[in-house]
């Protein structure tokens, strides 16, 4: 596997994730077509509207392509809508919403309601050290339930908002919208197998 990482470029904060990955020390490229997955070590699925992104992924053949990418050893990191798409179960979406089903967890869409739209929260995330992570929640989901092998990394208001599963990572918030690069660095380390999960 290569040292290149990609950001799914269908919707969301693609340039911000590309910059955050570059700051984490890896080459980062936009992924616009399934063929762009070739040679990548990791893939970021950014925020946006999960139903729209899921429909686009299905239309362009990304569902099967990303599942194959994972089967061949690729790592995925989903933020907000990206976290929803990585889940096996989605609550609050349309019936049969397209998803990748890579992480055994149930995610609640728009889990915090309007009151935390664009809320910025200092969040304890012990895996990153004692200093809180500066997080941005935008119509954020939360993880309602996790399956075997899923490690909870952070909670907000008693709800799970960050977790990892093997080499895969999810956050309900948007670290790419801050200057704190620790989460992207964690994902890079996980993708290279430097962090046990």
ABEGO torsion letter per residue (X at the ends): XBABBBBBBABEBAAAAAAAAAAAGBBBBBBABAAAABGBABBBBBBEBAAAAAAAAAAAGAAAAAAAAAAAGBBBBBBEAAAAAABABBBGBBBGBBBAGABBBBBBBGAAEAAABGBBBBBBBAAAEABBBBBBBBGBBBBABBBBGBBBABBBGGBBABBBBEABBBBABBAAABABAAAAAAAAAAAAGABBX
